[in-house]
């Protein structure tokens, strides 16, 4: 080892006076190399360009100085901001809050930030929040329920991952789905096993693939059982809207179903209110199921039988898929499993 190198090891490098934080120039000066060599070593691109001894000297100087790369400046130079847009229908929904939490967790692990972008009134286009989305963003994760908002931000021109979207016709480079079809099958099997044959499907009045799946799977499963009938009533995803739709569908005793399958837990809560105003008891006179397993499901009485959707895992998978798209890797395959949670809102139908 040379005397110069030995003396460098014994004396801790110092930052130039007036500096608030060490720079790559400080590291270069301390290691006795060029700034280009520092960039190669700290960017892990030094092999074949500088010697192992020089690379170690640079790393040692960086450690001694407490140098950290300015990631923001680096990303701007590379045209990358490490920012992802999450497009959701609304911010006030517990489910999409969970999606954001999961996506942000994975994003933070990889040095990304997540910006939320709600579509007003739940669906439809919205004003572009950026002067230039393509310059401000690295990619987009979007719920199919808010897909129209992509046209405002030209999100389809960016690396895009779609959530709850038809894989055959998705706008995105990748699609991440919950196994909603299996959730509906689990609900159907549960109610059929209890003896129900007259059903009402309280469907979300939202033009979205995920709700089309619910309707299609329910009709397909029930049609296989002789003597089974299903009517459909539509409602906006709100307790008040569901109450009005359910009241109309349940008012005629001759047409009254024994079980109501709801596309969403909020819709189920509206059915509860309508049933009580009509003097119907749950589950004695009417079994009710939801889908989501929101906190609401255990706040209402009786507690709601519903399908649990792992919103945070959904967000995690969405972010991982976007990272794979950005890095040119294959995305994880397979839908996310869902699970029926049986509670007190379902029971055998009353015998006539």
Secondary structure, 3 states (H helix, E strand, C coil): CCHHHHHHHHCCCCCCCCCCCCCHHHHHHHHCCCHHHHHHHHCCCCCCCCCHHHHHHHHHHHHHHCCCCCHHHHHHHHCCCCEEEEEECCCCCHHHHHHHHHHHHHHHHCCCEEEEEECHHHCCCCCCCCCCHHHHCCEEEEEHHHHHHHHHHCHHHCCEEEECCCCCCCCCCEEECECHHHHHHHHHHHHHHHCCCEEEEEEECCCCHHHHHHHHHHHHHHHCCCCCEEEEEEECCCHHHHHHHHHHHHCCHHHCCCEEEECCHHHHHHHHHHHHHCCCCCCCCCEEECCECCCHHHHCCCCCEEEECCHHHHHHHHHHHHHHHHHCCCCCCCCECCEEECCCCCCCCCCC
